[in-house]
């Protein structure tokens, strides 16, 4: 995440550190693993017991990903944590334009519907009228 601010007449810009780039790559890889497992961010958050908004912040690179979350998601999608991190490193190298990266393909899933078959997901039953419900803002 890049931020700018003014200090004593000068504009100061925060440039992403290598750690922030790596964290974002791990987040993108977690999102890919969740999708490859046929799950969604909302369903995965419920399964591992954290808030949907927290998991969304982790996979989008907005927040640093706690190691227990990497382990919990890895266990839920049946992939070893070191594989998730290794794939994230490959992803980071590939995105940086280094030709030495080898992309490990995700295992194909025949039971996962295509994007045309997406169905809305209901996180919980509520007495609140749909117009007042904000859960669908995170799709």
N, C-alpha and C positions, 0 to 999 in steps of 0.2 A: 504494500500500500504506500503510495507516495503522497506526501503532504507538504504544503508550503505555508509559510507564515512570514510576517515582517518583523524585523528586529533592528532597531536603530537605523531606519531608512534603507535597509538591505532585505532582499527576499532570501529566505533560507529554505532550501528544499531538502526533504528527507528522501534519500534514495534507498531502495530496498537493499538490505544486506543479503549476503549469500544464505544466511540462516532463514531469512524471510522467504527467499525464493524456494529454498528446499521445503519449508513448511507448506507453501502453496502447492508445490508439486506433489507432496504427500496427500494433501487435501484433494487434489484432482484425481489422484490414484484411488483414494478411498471412495470417492464418488463413482469412479469407473467400476471398482470391485462391487460396490453395492448394486449398481445397475446390472452388472454381469450376473449377479446372483438372483436377479429378478425381483429385487426389493426397491423401495423408495427411501428417501431421506426420512420421511415421517414414520414409515414402518420400522426402519432400522433404529431410529431414535427410541421408539417404544420398546423394541426388542432389547436394546442394551441399557435402557433405563435412564436416558438423559433427555433434556428438552430438545424439541425439534429445532428451535432457533439456535441452540448451542451447536448441534451437529451441522446445521447449515453454515454457521460461521466458521467451523473447522474445515469443511470441505471446500469452501470458497476462499480460504486463505485469509479471512478477516481476523481470525484469532489463532494463537498457537495451539497445536493439537497436543493434548496430554497423552502420554504414553499409554495409560490404561484405556483410553478411547481407541487407539490404534489396535491394541490387543483385543478389545471387546468386539470391534467391527470385524477384525480378522477371524476371530472365532466364529462369529455369526455367519460369515460368508465362506467358512471352511478353507481359508488360505492362511498359511503361516505368516506371522507378522514380518519376518525377514524378507519374504517374497514381496509383500506390499511395499516395503521400503526399497528393495532392490528395483522393483518396477518404477517406483517414483524417481529413483536416481537415473534410470534409463530415460524416463520421460523428460527429466530436467536437462540431461545432456542433449537429447534430440531437439528440445525446444530452444536450446542455446545455439543450435546449428552445428554442433559437433557431429561429424559424420561417423564417429566411432561407436555411436550408440547402437545397441541391438535391442529392438523392441520385442518383448515377450508377449505373444498374443494371449488374450484372455481365453479361457476355454469356452467354446460355444455352448449355448443352452437352447435346446429345442423347445423347452417348456416356457420360454419367455416370449410373450407376445411382442410384435413390432410396435413402433411408436404410433402407428395408426390405430392400434387397439387399446390405447391408454384409457383407463377408466378412472373417474374421480374417486378419491379415497376418503372415507369418513374416519376421522381420528377418534371420535367419541360421539355418543348421542347427547343432544343438547335440547333444552326447551327454548333456547334463544332462536328467534326467527332467522332464517337464512340471511336476510339482508343485514342483520346485525352481527352475524358470525364472521370473524376475521380469519378463521383457519385456512380458508381457501386462498388467502393472499400469498401463501408460501409455496404454491405449486410451481 
